[in-house]
Amino acid sequence: MKSTGLSGVGENTEGMAIPHAPRVVIRPATLGLLLVGVALVALGVVYVVTPAQSLPSLVPGHDPTGRHHIKHGLAAFTAAVATWVAAWFTTAPRSAP
């Protein structure tokens, strides 16, 4: 079978053994960390967009001065990235039996 590579020249791929990529395992911890990361991004958006006097009661940082909590939002975004990195590390290939 002939296929054209990046150079546009036909290459013969018959008889070539193409190694298979290792199977990536998605564990329940991976899904949980991804969801926690999404929740932290949403929390970060709430902190950045909502004035402190209008924050929901579930979110710490209610302040009657009405300023925005940019640092809280940045901390939430940083925590989201950290959870996504942790989720990435949980997707290691399955070990050989």
N, C-alpha and C positions, 0 to 999 in steps of 0.2 A: 504494500500500500504506500502510495506517495503522499506526502504532506508538504505544504509549503511552510517554511519557518519564517523567521523575521526577515531573512535576506530575500525571500521570495523565490529561492531556488528549491526545487523539489528534493526532498530527503527521503530515503528509504527507511521506513520504521518497522518493516516486517522482521521478526526474529529478535527485536530488541526487547529486553526485559525492562519494563518501566516499574521501578519500585513503588509500592503503595505507601502513601503517607500514613503515619500511625493514627490510629483511631483516637479521637479526643473524647474523653468521658465527661459528660455534664452531670455533675453530682447535685443533690438537693442543696448542699451548702452553696454551690455556685449560683443557683437560682435565687436563694435567699439573699446572698450578698448583692446580686444585681438589683433586686427589689429594694433593698435597704439603700443602695446608691441612688436609685431613682427618687426615693422618698427624701433623701438628704438634698438632692438638687431642688426638689419642690420646696423644701423648707428654706433653702438658701434664697430662692426666688421670693418667697414670702417675706423674709427678712429684708431683702434689698428693696422691694417695691412698696411694702406696707409701712406707714409711719408707726413708731413705737406705741403710740397711744391707741392704735387700732389693731394691734396684734391680737390674734385669738388667745383665749385663756389657756390653751394647752401649750402654747409656746412661751418659754421664759423670755423676759426682756421688756415687759410692758412698762412704759415710761410716759408720764403725762406731759413731758416736754415736746413730744411729737417728732423727734428726730428719727432718722432711719438708722438701722443697725447694720452698717456695711461690714464691719468686722465679723459679726455673727454670721452674716451671709457668706463671707469668704471662708470662714471656718467650716461651714456646712458644705460648701463646694469642695474644699480640700478633703474633708472626711469622705465625701462621695467618691472622689478620685481614689482615695486609699482603699475603699471597699471594692471598687472595680479592679484595682490591682490585685487585691486579695482574691477576688473571684477568678481572675486570670490565672493565678497560681494554683487554684484548685482544679483547673482543667488539664492537668498533666496527662500525657498519654498513658494508656493502660499498660501495665508492666507485662513483660513476656511470661507465659506460664512455665 
